[in-house]
């Protein structure tokens, strides 16, 4: 019997890559053209894959990152040399947060290696070593040497980005391979919908975890970024409701659970909610940690006292299972596989979660802050509460990094369903400012009508990425940037103030952010009062176009860090 084989045709390397990405369902790619990568841009256009022209390569990576957090995979492109270097910060941000992305960078032609070709980045001579730089910021990196490798390498990269612990991957392609003949094999690229690795779990460990939960009087679920997707979050909520287990989250997992749910305690950590922190540090006699890194901020400086007999850890990455805290039961598995196996046990766990969660919220409310502010300025909590009133199931919030994020972590109430995004791992300022374009493109491509994106950012972070407003204008994206404008780098100034030092290199010049927005084609308003804020949010969110609200914030208030009381 003659075996069947895929049909093959001769095409260029650029054609092979472009067709494979189109076949894999890539909705769009983000990037900036340059001499080395132009044939690939042309091939993508011919294949029907749109390219969002960004204003900086870091912005392209941030957009691909946010796109991936919403839709499952993002793609960013850059030319060789400086373009590729500019993307590194965005790749590192995605790597820290385990975001599945594909970065494709062009390279000097193979015959030019070591001869100082235009924007060469091979590491030979005095040229920067782009592949080596990327290897430190991605899950895996490959450099092609022949055009015939491009199809198989792309298939391998797409699989690697989403399998196991997800993350960004990188292809570095010498420019001559884009135009060289290559074998185009139909079906060479696997679909990007599901990871290639098997979703298995040790059932004996699941049984042990269920038995430990049954024996606990005050169990707590702590969900981290390892929830990974909305479907797993829904499974977690199903288990939590069936077992009546209260659920706290890390800041990264704030995106997945509706914080109005009676079992939801909100985020733990240095700037987390008081009820969640008290449950983790003092009330719970057993913690089920799902995909939690137990970072400095999540644990309020590693002050959580979690002996092994109080902790069950579940993580796809075995390196994490003993990092910072050793679980008495440690399960290497995806959160989805573990919860699927735990679900049949759920009704017999009885964690009294709703009653305990309500008691925790009443006995341990968040710090009450006086909302009075200097004349003509607003308190940050006033801004968070106003944004809360304008959120609905068509609005996605991106929080930028900085002091504004700490206010948002504690006082913004998310609605779950992957509607809140934050670069919680690396903490890159400007991530949300640019990433909003990727989130909006992904939401719109998923068929949502009337989708809106709200960005909360400080003036420091906003100025780092503000030129991407021009990209949003070109895309006609319904994005509103709410700028907490206090004229300073708030987190740094608060540290200087707390230590009794005069702030150094923190003050920002008074910048007309509305004029800046208008110069880039967007609309904007400056806000000084609560009434202006309500009217401004209503105006901005009804416009379905890029808008900037320059909210003048009192620079004095700083979010109070959580300090655990003495142990029981």
C-alpha positions in Angstrom: 0.0 0.0 0.0 1.4 3.4 -1.0 1.6 5.8 2.0 0.0 9.2 1.5 2.3 12.2 1.6 1.6 15.9 1.8 1.7 17.8 -1.5 4.7 20.0 -2.0 5.5 23.1 -4.1 8.4 25.3 -4.5 8.2 28.7 -2.8 10.4 31.2 -1.1 11.2 30.9 2.6 9.1 34.0 3.3 6.2 32.4 1.5 6.5 29.2 3.5 6.5 31.1 6.8 3.6 33.4 5.8 1.4 30.6 4.6 2.1 28.6 7.7 1.2 31.4 10.0 -2.0 32.1 8.0 -3.0 28.4 8.2 -2.3 28.4 11.9 -4.9 31.1 12.4 -2.6 34.0 13.4 -5.0 37.0 13.4 -2.3 39.6 13.0 1.4 40.4 13.7 2.9 43.4 15.3 6.1 45.1 14.2 8.1 47.6 12.1 9.6 46.9 8.7 13.3 47.1 8.0 15.5 46.2 5.0 16.3 42.7 6.2 12.7 41.6 6.8 10.8 43.3 3.9 10.3 40.1 1.8 8.6 38.5 4.8 6.3 41.6 5.3 5.3 41.3 1.6 4.7 37.6 1.9 2.5 38.1 5.0 0.4 40.7 3.1 0.0 38.2 0.2 -1.1 35.5 2.6 -3.7 37.8 4.2 -2.0 38.2 7.6 -2.4 41.9 8.7 0.6 43.6 10.2 0.0 46.3 12.9 2.6 48.9 12.3 3.8 50.0 15.8 6.0 53.0 16.7 8.7 51.0 18.5 9.7 47.4 18.6 9.2 47.2 22.4 5.6 48.3 21.8 5.3 45.5 19.2 6.3 42.9 21.8 4.0 44.4 24.4 1.1 44.3 22.0 1.8 40.7 21.0 2.1 39.8 24.7 -1.3 41.3 25.5 -2.8 39.7 22.4 -1.6 36.4 23.6 -3.0 36.8 27.1 -6.4 37.3 25.5 -6.3 35.0 22.5 -3.7 32.4 23.3 -0.8 33.4 21.0 0.8 36.6 19.8 3.3 37.4 17.1 5.8 40.2 16.8 8.4 41.0 14.1 11.5 43.1 13.8 14.3 43.7 11.5 17.9 42.9 12.4 20.3 44.6 14.8 18.7 47.5 16.7 15.1 46.5 15.9 15.7 43.1 17.5 17.4 44.6 20.5 14.5 46.9 21.0 12.1 43.9 21.4 14.1 42.3 24.3 12.3 44.1 27.1 9.0 42.9 25.8 10.2 39.3 25.4 11.5 39.3 28.9 8.1 40.6 30.2 6.3 37.7 28.4 8.9 35.2 29.6 8.4 36.1 33.3 4.6 35.8 33.0 4.7 32.6 30.8 3.0 34.2 27.9 3.0 32.2 24.6 4.4 34.4 21.9 6.4 34.0 18.7 9.1 36.6 17.9 10.6 36.6 14.4 13.7 38.7 13.8 15.6 39.2 10.6 19.4 38.8 10.4 22.2 39.6 8.1 22.5 37.3 5.0 24.5 34.1 5.7 27.3 35.2 3.3 27.8 38.4 5.4 28.2 36.8 8.8 31.3 38.3 10.4 31.8 40.9 7.7 29.7 43.8 9.3 26.7 43.6 7.0 24.0 46.2 7.5 22.7 45.9 11.1 24.3 42.5 11.5 23.6 40.9 14.9 25.5 37.6 14.7 27.9 38.1 17.6 30.8 37.9 15.3 33.4 40.7 15.4 31.9 43.7 17.2 28.3 42.9 16.3 25.7 42.2 18.9 24.8 38.6 19.4 21.0 38.8 18.9 20.3 35.0 19.3 22.3 34.9 22.5 20.4 38.0 23.8 17.1 36.5 23.0 18.0 33.1 24.6 18.1 34.8 28.0 14.6 36.3 27.5 12.6 33.4 25.8 11.7 29.8 26.4 13.6 28.6 23.2 15.4 30.3 20.3 16.5 29.0 16.9 18.6 30.5 14.1 17.8 29.1 10.7 20.7 28.2 8.4 18.8 26.9 5.3 15.5 27.9 3.7 14.2 24.3 3.9 14.4 24.5 7.7 11.9 27.4 8.0 8.7 25.4 7.9 9.8 22.7 10.4 11.3 25.3 12.7 8.1 27.4 12.7 6.1 24.3 13.5 8.5 23.5 16.3 8.3 27.0 17.6 4.5 27.2 17.6 4.3 23.9 19.5 7.0 25.0 22.0 5.3 28.3 22.8 2.2 26.6 24.1 3.3 23.3 25.4 4.4 22.6 29.0 4.9 25.9 30.7 4.0 28.4 28.0 6.4 31.2 27.0 7.7 33.3 24.2 9.9 31.7 21.5 12.2 33.2 18.9 13.2 32.6 15.3 16.2 34.4 13.9 16.2 34.3 10.1 19.1 35.4 7.8 17.7 37.7 5.2 18.8 35.6 2.2 16.6 32.7 3.4 13.5 34.8 2.9 14.0 34.9 -0.8 15.7 31.5 -1.3 13.6 28.6 -2.7 12.1 26.4 0.0 9.9 23.3 0.1 6.3 24.3 1.0 4.7 21.2 2.6 1.0 21.4 3.2 0.1 20.7 6.8 3.7 21.2 8.0 2.6 23.5 10.8 0.4 22.1 13.6 -2.6 24.1 14.8 -1.9 26.5 17.7 -5.1 25.6 19.6 -3.8 23.0 22.0 -0.4 22.2 23.6 1.3 19.1 22.3 2.2 17.6 25.7 -0.2 15.2 27.4 -2.3 16.7 30.2 -1.7 14.0 32.8 -1.6 14.0 36.6 -0.6 11.5 39.2 -4.0 10.3 40.6 -2.4 9.1 43.8 -1.3 12.6 44.6 -4.7 14.0 43.7 -6.2 11.5 46.2 -3.7 12.6 48.8 -4.6 16.2 48.2 -8.3 15.5 48.4 -7.8 13.6 51.7 -5.8 16.5 53.1 -8.5 19.0 52.1 -11.1 16.8 53.7 -9.2 16.8 57.0 -8.7 20.6 57.0 -10.9 22.9 59.0 -10.1 26.1 57.2 -8.8 25.2 53.7 -7.9 28.0 51.2 -7.3 27.9 47.5 -4.6 30.3 46.3 -4.7 30.7 42.5 -1.7 32.0 40.6 -0.8 32.8 37.0 -0.7 29.0 36.3 -4.5 29.1 35.9 -3.4 30.1 32.3 -6.8 30.6 30.7 -10.5 31.4 31.3 -11.6 27.8 30.8 -9.4 26.6 33.7 -10.6 29.5 35.8 -14.2 28.4 35.2 -13.2 24.9 36.2 -11.6 26.2 39.4 -14.8 28.1 40.3 -16.8 25.0 39.6 -14.7 23.0 42.1 -14.6 25.9 44.6 -18.4 26.2 44.5 -19.0 22.4 44.8 -16.5 22.2 47.7 -17.4 25.5 49.2 -13.8 26.7 49.3 -12.7 30.3 49.5 -10.3 31.5 46.8 -7.6 34.1 46.9 -5.4 34.9 44.0 -2.0 36.4 43.2 -2.0 39.7 41.4 -1.3 37.9 38.1 -4.4 35.8 38.6 -6.7 38.7 39.4 -7.7 38.5 35.7 -9.5 35.2 36.1 -12.0 35.5 39.0 -15.0 37.8 39.4 -14.1 39.6 42.6 -17.8 40.1 43.4 -18.2 36.4 43.8 -19.0 35.4 47.5 -16.0 32.9 47.5 -13.5 35.4 46.1 -11.2 37.1 48.6 -9.2 39.0 46.0 -5.4 39.2 45.7 -2.9 38.5 48.4 0.5 40.3 48.7 2.2 43.5 49.7 -0.6 45.5 48.2 -3.3 42.9 48.2 -6.6 42.8 50.1 -6.6 42.5 53.8 -9.1 39.6 54.0 -7.0 37.5 51.5 -3.8 38.2 53.3 -5.2 37.3 56.7 -6.6 34.1 55.2 -3.2 33.1 53.8 -1.0 34.2 56.7 -3.2 33.3 59.7 -6.6 31.8 59.1 -6.1 28.9 56.7 -4.8 25.6 58.1 -4.2 24.3 54.6 -3.4 26.1 51.4 -3.9 24.6 47.9 -1.6 26.7 45.7 -2.3 26.4 42.0 0.4 27.7 39.7 1.7 30.2 42.3 5.3 31.4 42.1 5.3 32.7 45.7 7.3 35.8 44.7 8.3 38.7 47.0 5.2 40.8 46.4 2.8 37.8 46.5 4.0 36.8 50.0 4.6 40.4 51.3 8.3 39.8 51.4 8.2 36.0 52.0 6.7 36.6 55.4 4.0 34.0 54.9 4.5 31.1 57.3 3.6 28.0 55.2 5.2 24.8 56.6 5.0 21.8 54.4 2.1 20.3 56.3 0.0 23.4 55.5 0.8 23.5 51.8 -0.2 21.6 48.6 1.5 22.9 45.5 0.5 22.2 41.9 2.6 23.4 39.0 3.5 22.4 35.5 7.1 23.4 36.1 8.8 21.1 38.5 11.4 23.8 39.4 8.6 25.8 41.0 7.3 23.1 43.3 10.0 23.7 45.9 10.9 27.3 45.1 10.6 29.5 48.2 8.1 27.1 49.9 8.1 23.3 49.9 4.7 21.7 49.6 4.0 18.6 51.7 2.1 17.4 48.6 3.7 18.6 45.4 2.0 17.8 42.1 3.6 18.3 38.7 0.6 18.9 36.4 -1.2 21.7 34.7 -3.8 23.3 36.9 -6.5 22.1 34.5 -5.5 18.5 34.8 -5.3 18.6 38.6 -8.7 20.3 38.9 -10.3 17.9 36.5 -9.0 15.0 38.6 -10.1 16.8 41.9 -13.6 17.6 40.7 -15.2 14.2 41.6 -14.0 14.7 45.2 -15.3 18.3 45.4 -18.7 17.7 47.1 -17.0 15.8 49.9 -14.6 18.6 50.8 -16.9 21.1 52.5 -14.7 24.1 53.2 -17.5 26.4 54.6 -16.1 28.9 52.2 -18.9 31.4 51.7 -19.4 31.9 55.4 -15.6 32.1 56.1 -15.1 34.5 53.2 -17.8 36.8 54.4 -16.4 36.8 58.0 -12.9 37.5 56.7 -14.1 40.5 54.7 -16.1 41.9 57.7 -13.3 41.3 60.3 -10.4 42.3 58.0 -11.6 45.2 55.7 -9.1 46.9 53.4 -7.4 50.0 54.9 -9.8 52.9 55.0 -8.1 55.9 53.4 -9.3 59.6 53.8 -10.3 60.5 50.2 -9.8 64.2 50.7 -7.1 65.6 48.4 -5.4 68.8 47.7 -7.7 71.3 45.8 -7.9 70.5 42.2 -6.5 67.0 42.7 -8.1 63.6 43.2 -7.2 60.7 45.6 -6.2 57.5 43.7 -8.8 55.5 45.4 -11.5 57.9 44.1 -10.2 57.1 40.6 -10.3 53.3 41.1 -13.9 53.5 42.5 -15.0 55.6 39.5 -13.5 53.1 37.1 -15.3 50.3 39.0 -18.6 51.9 38.2 -17.9 52.0 34.5 -16.8 48.4 34.1 -19.0 45.9 32.2 -18.6 42.5 30.5 -17.3 44.2 27.3 -14.5 46.1 29.0 -11.0 44.8 29.5 -8.7 46.6 31.9 -4.9 46.8 31.6 -3.0 48.1 34.6 0.4 49.5 34.0 3.3 49.0 36.4 3.9 51.5 39.1 2.2 53.0 42.1 -1.1 53.1 40.2 -1.0 49.3 40.0 -0.8 49.0 43.7 -3.9 51.1 44.2 -5.7 49.1 41.5 -4.6 45.7 43.0 -6.4 46.5 46.2 -9.3 48.8 45.1 -10.3 47.9 41.6 -12.9 45.1 41.4 -12.4 42.9 38.4 -15.2 40.9 36.8 -13.0 37.9 35.9 -13.3 36.2 32.4 -9.7 37.3 31.6 -10.8 40.9 31.6 -7.8 42.3 33.6 -4.2 42.2 32.5 -1.0 43.1 34.3 2.7 42.4 33.7 3.1 41.1 37.2 6.4 39.2 36.8 9.0 41.5 35.4 7.0 44.7 36.0 7.7 46.7 32.8 6.4 50.2 32.9 4.7 51.1 29.7 3.5 47.5 29.1 -0.2 48.3 29.4 0.1 51.6 27.5 1.2 49.8 24.4 -0.3 46.4 25.2 -3.8 47.9 25.1 -3.7 47.8 21.3 -3.0 44.1 21.3 -5.7 43.3 23.8 -8.3 45.3 21.8 -7.2 43.7 18.5 -7.5 40.2 20.1 -10.9 40.9 21.6 -12.3 42.3 18.4 -11.0 39.4 16.4 -12.7 37.0 18.7 -16.0 38.5 17.5 -16.8 40.8 20.3 -18.9 43.9 19.3 -18.5 47.1 21.3 -15.3 45.9 22.9 -13.5 48.5 25.0 -10.2 48.7 26.7 -9.3 50.8 29.7 -5.7 51.4 30.8 -4.8 52.6 34.2 -1.3 54.1 34.2 0.9 56.7 35.9 2.3 59.6 34.1 5.8 58.0 34.3 4.6 54.8 32.6 2.4 56.7 30.2 5.3 58.8 28.9 7.3 55.6 28.3 4.8 54.2 25.8 2.6 57.2 24.8 3.7 57.2 21.1 1.8 53.9 20.7 -1.3 56.1 20.9 -0.6 56.8 17.3 -0.8 53.1 16.6 -4.2 53.0 18.4 -5.4 55.9 16.3 -4.4 54.1 13.1 -6.2 51.0 14.3 -9.3 53.0 15.3 -9.1 51.2 18.6 -11.6 51.8 21.4 -9.0 52.5 24.2 -9.1 54.9 27.1 -5.9 55.7 29.0 -6.7 56.8 32.5 -3.5 58.6 33.6 -2.9 58.9 37.4 -0.9 62.1 36.9 0.9 63.1 40.1 4.0 64.7 38.5 6.3 62.1 40.0 7.5 58.5 39.9 5.3 57.6 42.8 6.7 54.3 44.0 10.2 55.8 44.2 9.1 59.0 45.8 7.2 57.0 48.5 10.4 55.1 49.3 12.5 58.2 49.7 9.7 59.7 51.9 9.5 56.6 54.0 13.2 56.5 54.5 13.3 60.2 55.4 15.3 61.2 52.4 14.8 64.0 49.9 13.4 62.5 46.6 16.1 62.2 43.9 15.3 61.9 40.2 11.6 61.4 40.8 10.0 64.6 39.6 8.5 64.8 36.2 7.9 68.0 34.3 4.4 69.3 33.9 3.4 67.9 30.6 0.1 68.6 28.8 -0.9 65.1 28.2 -4.1 66.1 26.5 -2.2 68.2 23.9 0.2 65.2 23.4 -2.8 62.9 22.8 -4.3 65.3 20.3 -1.0 65.7 18.5 -1.1 61.9 17.9 -4.7 62.0 16.6 -6.5 61.0 19.8 -8.9 63.0 22.0 -8.4 63.9 25.6 -9.6 65.8 28.7 -7.9 66.9 31.9 -9.7 66.0 35.1 -9.5 67.8 38.4 -12.8 66.8 40.3 -14.8 63.7 40.9 -17.6 65.1 38.7 -15.2 65.7 35.8 -14.0 62.2 36.2 -17.4 60.6 36.0 -18.3 62.8 33.0 -14.9 62.1 31.4 -15.2 58.3 31.8 -18.7 58.3 30.4 -17.6 60.5 27.4 -14.5 58.4 26.7 -16.1 55.0 26.9 -19.0 56.1 24.6 -16.6 57.4 21.9 -15.2 54.0 20.9 -12.0 55.7 19.9 -8.6 56.4 21.4 -9.0 58.9 24.3 -6.8 60.1 27.2 -8.1 61.2 30.6 -5.3 63.2 32.3 -6.4 62.8 35.9 -4.6 65.1 38.3 -3.7 63.1 41.3 -2.6 64.2 44.8 1.0 63.1 45.0 0.9 62.7 48.8 -1.1 59.5 49.4 0.8 56.2 49.0 -0.8 52.7 49.3 -0.1 51.1 52.7 1.8 47.9 52.3 0.4 44.9 54.1 2.4 43.9 57.2 1.5 40.5 58.7 0.7 40.6 62.4 2.3 38.2 64.8 1.6 34.5 64.0 -1.0 32.6 66.0 
